[in-house]
């Protein structure tokens, strides 16, 4: 999930997902161009499984991380 979205930011979506018993177990990987340590720390404290800065990773690396999180090959 990105953090910069049109009507509600990713932090708020993450907060709502993790607060809802039906949705909290869904793993969320943050994929954003925001890369300040405070953004990473905030996302992780809200329950994100990981944080990747878009510009620092290839599509293959992103796919590999998603597979790791979902425990699939």
ZADO-1210 file (C-alpha; in nm, 4 decimals, padded with zeros to 6 digits):
<atoms>
<atom x="00.0000" y="00.0000" z="00.0000" code="UNK" pos="1"/>
<atom x="00.1199" y="00.3488" z="-00.0724" code="UNK" pos="2"/>
<atom x="00.1065" y="00.6203" z="00.1908" code="UNK" pos="3"/>
<atom x="00.0106" y="00.9058" z="-00.0384" code="UNK" pos="4"/>
<atom x="-00.3415" y="00.8444" z="-00.1629" code="UNK" pos="5"/>
<atom x="-00.6084" y="01.0804" z="-00.2988" code="UNK" pos="6"/>
<atom x="-00.8686" y="01.1005" z="-00.0231" code="UNK" pos="7"/>
<atom x="-00.7199" y="00.9267" z="00.2813" code="UNK" pos="8"/>
<atom x="-00.3561" y="00.8564" z="00.3547" code="UNK" pos="9"/>
<atom x="-00.2072" y="00.5116" z="00.3936" code="UNK" pos="10"/>
<atom x="-00.1420" y="00.5628" z="00.7635" code="UNK" pos="11"/>
<atom x="-00.5142" y="00.6084" z="00.8264" code="UNK" pos="12"/>
<atom x="-00.6057" y="00.3055" z="00.6152" code="UNK" pos="13"/>
<atom x="-00.3482" y="00.0969" z="00.8014" code="UNK" pos="14"/>
<atom x="-00.4856" y="00.2195" z="01.1342" code="UNK" pos="15"/>
<atom x="-00.8399" y="00.1261" z="01.0340" code="UNK" pos="16"/>
<atom x="-00.7384" y="-00.2153" z="00.8992" code="UNK" pos="17"/>
<atom x="-00.5485" y="-00.3097" z="01.2121" code="UNK" pos="18"/>
<atom x="-00.8314" y="-00.1865" z="01.4369" code="UNK" pos="19"/>
<atom x="-01.0878" y="-00.4111" z="01.2678" code="UNK" pos="20"/>
<atom x="-01.0924" y="-00.7697" z="01.3928" code="UNK" pos="21"/>
<atom x="-01.1986" y="-00.8965" z="01.0488" code="UNK" pos="22"/>
<atom x="-00.9084" y="-00.7294" z="00.8674" code="UNK" pos="23"/>
<atom x="-00.6204" y="-00.7018" z="01.1155" code="UNK" pos="24"/>
<atom x="-00.4539" y="-01.0282" z="01.0146" code="UNK" pos="25"/>
<atom x="-00.4058" y="-00.9135" z="00.6542" code="UNK" pos="26"/>
<atom x="-00.0367" y="-00.8368" z="00.6060" code="UNK" pos="27"/>
<atom x="00.0343" y="-00.4868" z="00.4751" code="UNK" pos="28"/>
<atom x="00.3540" y="-00.3943" z="00.2941" code="UNK" pos="29"/>
<atom x="00.4117" y="-00.0216" z="00.2583" code="UNK" pos="30"/>
<atom x="00.5513" y="00.0724" z="-00.0829" code="UNK" pos="31"/>
<atom x="00.6086" y="00.4448" z="-00.0944" code="UNK" pos="32"/>
<atom x="00.8412" y="00.7199" z="-00.2045" code="UNK" pos="33"/>
<atom x="00.8272" y="00.8565" z="00.1484" code="UNK" pos="34"/>
<atom x="01.1390" y="00.7358" z="00.3191" code="UNK" pos="35"/>
<atom x="01.1939" y="00.9418" z="00.6308" code="UNK" pos="36"/>
<atom x="01.2703" y="00.7288" z="00.9324" code="UNK" pos="37"/>
<atom x="00.9681" y="00.8725" z="01.1110" code="UNK" pos="38"/>
<atom x="00.7429" y="00.7471" z="00.8272" code="UNK" pos="39"/>
<atom x="00.8980" y="00.4002" z="00.8449" code="UNK" pos="40"/>
<atom x="00.8700" y="00.3924" z="01.2246" code="UNK" pos="41"/>
<atom x="00.5092" y="00.5098" z="01.2180" code="UNK" pos="42"/>
<atom x="00.4043" y="00.2515" z="00.9591" code="UNK" pos="43"/>
<atom x="00.5742" y="-00.0293" z="01.1465" code="UNK" pos="44"/>
<atom x="00.4237" y="00.0779" z="01.4786" code="UNK" pos="45"/>
<atom x="00.0790" y="00.0753" z="01.3164" code="UNK" pos="46"/>
<atom x="00.1267" y="-00.2872" z="01.2133" code="UNK" pos="47"/>
<atom x="00.2853" y="-00.2885" z="00.8670" code="UNK" pos="48"/>
<atom x="00.4759" y="-00.6062" z="00.7798" code="UNK" pos="49"/>
<atom x="00.7410" y="-00.4091" z="00.5969" code="UNK" pos="50"/>
<atom x="00.8318" y="-00.0811" z="00.4347" code="UNK" pos="51"/>
<atom x="00.9945" y="-00.0422" z="00.0938" code="UNK" pos="52"/>
<atom x="01.0946" y="00.2840" z="-00.0702" code="UNK" pos="53"/>
<atom x="00.9844" y="00.2562" z="-00.4337" code="UNK" pos="54"/>
<atom x="01.2933" y="00.4141" z="-00.5824" code="UNK" pos="55"/>
<atom x="01.5263" y="00.1731" z="-00.4017" code="UNK" pos="56"/>
<atom x="01.3858" y="-00.1565" z="-00.5316" code="UNK" pos="57"/>
<atom x="01.3186" y="-00.3268" z="-00.8622" code="UNK" pos="58"/>
<atom x="00.9819" y="-00.4785" z="-00.9432" code="UNK" pos="59"/>
<atom x="01.1322" y="-00.8254" z="-00.9002" code="UNK" pos="60"/>
<atom x="01.2567" y="-00.7350" z="-00.5511" code="UNK" pos="61"/>
<atom x="00.9146" y="-00.6041" z="-00.4569" code="UNK" pos="62"/>
<atom x="00.7447" y="-00.9194" z="-00.5841" code="UNK" pos="63"/>
<atom x="00.9942" y="-01.1320" z="-00.3896" code="UNK" pos="64"/>
<atom x="00.9190" y="-00.9411" z="-00.0678" code="UNK" pos="65"/>
<atom x="00.5432" y="-00.9846" z="-00.1187" code="UNK" pos="66"/>
<atom x="00.5966" y="-01.3582" z="-00.1696" code="UNK" pos="67"/>
<atom x="00.8019" y="-01.3722" z="00.1512" code="UNK" pos="68"/>
<atom x="00.5318" y="-01.1951" z="00.3472" code="UNK" pos="69"/>
<atom x="00.2630" y="-01.4222" z="00.2067" code="UNK" pos="70"/>
<atom x="00.4876" y="-01.7280" z="00.2457" code="UNK" pos="71"/>
<atom x="00.4438" y="-01.8384" z="-00.1151" code="UNK" pos="72"/>
<atom x="00.6931" y="-01.9422" z="-00.3809" code="UNK" pos="73"/>
</atoms>
